[in-house]
């Protein structure tokens, strides 16, 4: 798209685009597409929390047991690399991309993300890359906590029914055995946990643009987001 012409000039400040929203709204797909079309780095912050949640499950630690989670952090190393334009999350040097998208890990990620020490553990990593690269970062508190000075903030929403159907199809395509009812129940619990937690609740930043994609397909959502970005960066 011609929007790329906006970023040809030499920059002294990196462009940061924050995309937040509830589970199942399509944040990750949107952020990847926007990053690809703009030539930016895509950072999936949710994957980092999922990696920590996976580590706790693998160690037999209840992700909601804050004391044990904090104590175990000294045994965790999380980072990411980009291969062929795609982010791969490394947990203690092992690529765990294929292991972190199950409903169980999703709930574990929601639990550990409510622990202040976990958020502090990952904060430096996220801020460091944002200071060095033009990025698109998605999560639940990017515009409010991680990148409060991002030039563009989008809060992506969709109806509960639309989000549940999307996540159900995503899981079944990956071979995960579940039901639409189970997905909707898990999503409702995670929404409640994420939006009401004491630390960095998942709420829109005061200057975020709300984008409702309940009635938009993937391409329509991407185009709508690109229009918002173009307007914000004029």
C-alpha positions in Angstrom: 0.0 0.0 0.0 1.1 3.6 -0.5 1.1 4.0 3.2 4.7 2.8 3.2 5.6 6.1 1.7 5.0 7.7 5.0 8.1 6.1 6.5 10.8 6.6 3.9 12.4 9.6 5.5 15.2 9.1 7.9 13.8 8.6 11.4 15.3 9.8 14.7 12.5 8.2 16.7 11.2 4.6 16.2 7.6 4.2 15.2 5.7 2.1 17.8 2.2 0.8 17.0 0.3 -0.8 19.9 -2.6 -3.2 19.3 -4.6 -4.2 22.4 -7.9 -6.0 23.0 -9.5 -9.1 24.5 -8.8 -12.7 23.6 -10.1 -13.8 20.2 -10.5 -10.4 18.7 -7.8 -11.1 16.1 -5.0 -9.0 17.5 -2.1 -11.3 16.6 -3.2 -11.8 13.0 -3.8 -8.1 12.6 -0.5 -7.1 14.2 1.4 -9.6 12.0 -0.2 -8.3 8.8 0.3 -4.7 9.7 4.0 -5.3 10.5 4.5 -7.2 7.2 2.9 -4.5 5.1 4.8 -1.7 6.8 8.1 -3.6 6.9 8.1 -3.4 10.7 9.1 -5.9 13.4 6.1 -7.8 14.9 6.2 -8.5 18.7 3.7 -10.9 20.2 3.8 -10.1 23.9 1.1 -12.6 24.8 3.4 -15.3 23.5 6.0 -14.3 26.2 3.4 -14.8 29.0 2.3 -18.0 27.4 5.9 -19.3 27.5 6.1 -18.5 31.2 2.7 -20.2 31.8 3.9 -23.2 29.9 7.1 -23.4 32.0 5.0 -23.4 35.2 2.8 -26.1 34.0 5.8 -28.2 32.9 7.3 -27.8 36.3 4.0 -28.8 38.1 3.5 -25.3 39.5 0.0 -23.8 39.8 0.2 -20.6 37.7 -2.1 -18.9 40.2 0.3 -19.6 43.1 2.1 -16.3 43.0 4.7 -17.2 45.6 5.8 -20.3 43.7 5.7 -18.6 40.3 7.9 -15.7 41.5 10.4 -18.2 43.0 10.6 -20.1 39.8 11.3 -17.1 37.6 15.0 -17.4 38.3 14.9 -20.6 36.3 13.2 -19.0 33.3 14.8 -17.4 30.2 12.4 -16.1 27.6 13.5 -14.4 24.4 12.4 -14.4 20.8 14.0 -14.6 17.3 12.6 -13.7 13.9 12.8 -16.4 11.3 11.5 -15.6 7.8 9.6 -12.6 9.2 7.8 -14.7 11.9 8.4 -14.4 15.6 9.5 -17.6 17.4 9.5 -17.7 21.2 12.4 -19.4 23.0 11.8 -20.8 26.4 15.2 -21.7 28.0 16.6 -21.7 24.4 13.9 -24.1 23.1 11.5 -23.0 20.4 8.0 -23.4 22.0 5.9 -21.8 19.3 3.9 -25.0 18.7 3.2 -25.6 22.4 1.8 -22.3 23.7 -1.6 -22.0 21.9 -3.6 -24.6 23.9 -6.6 -23.5 26.1 -4.6 -24.8 29.2 -1.6 -22.6 28.4 -3.9 -19.6 27.6 -5.4 -19.8 31.1 -1.9 -20.2 32.6 -0.7 -17.2 30.7 -3.7 -15.2 32.1 -2.8 -16.2 35.6 0.9 -15.5 35.5 0.3 -12.1 33.7 -1.5 -10.9 36.9 1.8 -11.3 38.9 3.6 -8.0 39.1 7.0 -9.7 39.2 6.3 -11.6 36.0 5.3 -8.3 34.2 8.5 -6.6 35.5 10.5 -9.7 34.3 9.4 -9.1 30.7 9.0 -5.3 30.7 12.7 -4.6 29.9 12.7 -7.0 27.0 9.7 -5.4 25.4 10.8 -1.8 25.9 14.3 -2.6 24.6 13.2 -3.7 21.2 10.6 -0.9 20.9 13.4 1.6 21.4 15.5 0.1 18.7 13.1 -0.9 16.0 9.9 0.2 14.2 7.5 -2.3 15.7 3.9 -3.5 15.9 3.3 -4.9 19.4 0.1 -6.6 20.5 -1.2 -7.6 23.9 -3.6 -6.4 26.5 -1.7 -3.5 28.1 0.6 -2.3 25.4 -0.9 1.2 25.0 -1.4 1.7 28.7 1.7 0.3 30.3 4.3 -1.2 27.9 4.3 1.6 25.3 2.4 4.5 26.7 4.1 6.9 24.2 3.3 4.8 21.1 2.4 7.0 18.2 -0.6 4.7 17.3 -2.8 2.8 19.7 -5.6 0.6 18.5 -7.9 -1.3 20.8 -9.5 -4.2 18.8 -12.8 -5.5 19.9 -15.5 -8.0 18.6 -18.6 -9.5 20.0 -18.3 -12.5 22.4 -19.9 -14.8 19.8 -17.6 -13.7 17.0 -14.5 -14.1 19.2 -15.5 -17.5 20.4 -16.2 -18.8 16.9 -12.8 -17.5 15.6 -10.9 -19.1 18.5 -12.8 -22.4 18.2 -11.9 -22.6 14.4 -8.3 -21.7 15.1 -8.0 -24.5 17.7 -9.7 -27.1 15.7 -7.6 -26.3 12.7 -4.6 -27.0 14.8 -6.0 -30.4 16.0 -7.1 -29.3 19.5 -10.1 -31.2 20.6 -12.6 -28.8 22.3 -16.1 -27.5 21.9 -17.5 -24.0 21.2 -19.0 -23.9 24.6 -15.7 -24.7 26.3 -13.9 -22.1 24.3 -16.5 -19.5 25.1 -16.4 -20.3 28.8 -12.5 -20.2 28.9 -12.6 -16.9 27.0 -15.1 -15.4 29.5 -12.9 -16.4 32.4 -9.8 -14.9 30.8 -11.6 -11.7 29.9 -12.8 -11.4 33.5 -9.3 -12.1 34.8 -7.5 -9.7 32.4 -9.9 -6.8 32.8 -10.2 -6.9 36.6 -6.6 -7.7 37.7 -4.9 -5.1 39.9 -1.8 -4.9 37.8 -2.1 -3.5 34.2 -5.8 -4.4 33.5 -6.7 -5.0 29.9 -8.5 -1.7 29.2 -8.2 0.8 26.3 -5.7 3.6 26.6 -7.4 7.1 26.8 -6.0 7.9 23.4 -6.6 4.5 21.7 -8.8 4.2 18.7 -11.5 1.5 19.2 -11.8 -0.8 16.2 -14.8 -3.2 16.3 -14.3 -6.0 13.7 -17.3 -8.1 14.6 -18.6 -7.7 11.1 -15.3 -7.5 9.3 -13.3 -10.3 7.7 -9.5 -10.4 8.2 -8.6 -8.3 5.2 -11.3 -5.7 6.1 -9.8 -5.5 9.6 -6.3 -5.0 8.3 -7.4 -2.3 5.9 -9.3 -0.5 8.6 -6.3 -0.6 10.9 -4.0 0.7 8.1 -6.3 3.7 7.6 -6.1 4.5 11.3 -2.3 4.3 11.3 -2.1 6.5 8.2 -4.3 9.1 9.8 -2.4 9.0 13.1 1.1 9.3 11.4 0.2 12.1 9.0 
